[in-house]
Amino acid sequence: MRLRKIWAEGTFAVLKREHKLNKIQKRGLQKAIEECLLSVTALNLKRLVKAV
C-alpha cells in the first residue's frame, strides 16, 4: 500500500512538472478531462518506451 502511494505521488509530480498540469488550460469539464487523459496517455507511452 505504501509503495503504491509513493509511486502515485511521483506520477502526479511528473504530470505537474513536465506536462504543466498544475493548472488546466481548457474550459469545461469534458475538455479538462480530455486534457488530463492526453497527458496521462503521453506519460504512459514514455514509460512504455523506456521499459522496452
C-alpha positions in Angstrom: 0.0 0.0 0.0 2.8 2.4 0.9 4.7 1.8 -2.2 1.6 2.5 -4.3 1.1 5.8 -2.6 4.7 6.9 -3.2 4.5 5.8 -6.9 1.2 7.7 -7.4 2.6 10.9 -5.9 5.6 10.7 -8.2 3.3 10.4 -11.1 1.4 13.5 -10.1 4.6 15.4 -9.7 5.8 14.4 -13.2 2.4 15.4 -14.6 2.6 18.8 -12.9 6.2 19.5 -13.7 6.6 18.1 -17.3 3.1 18.2 -18.6 2.1 21.5 -17.0 -1.0 20.1 -15.3 -0.8 22.4 -12.2 -3.5 24.5 -13.9 -5.9 23.2 -16.6 -5.8 25.2 -19.8 -9.2 24.2 -21.2 -12.7 25.3 -20.1 -15.4 22.9 -19.3 -15.4 19.6 -17.5 -15.2 17.4 -20.7 -12.3 19.3 -22.1 -10.5 19.3 -18.8 -10.9 15.5 -18.6 -9.6 15.2 -22.2 -6.5 17.3 -21.3 -5.8 15.1 -18.3 -6.3 11.9 -20.3 -3.9 13.0 -23.0 -1.2 13.9 -20.5 -1.6 10.6 -18.7 -1.5 8.7 -22.1 1.7 10.6 -23.0 3.3 9.7 -19.7 2.3 6.0 -20.1 3.8 5.9 -23.6 7.0 7.4 -22.3 7.2 4.8 -19.6 6.4 2.0 -22.1 9.2 3.1 -24.4 11.6 3.4 -21.5 10.7 -0.2 -20.4 11.3 -1.6 -23.9 
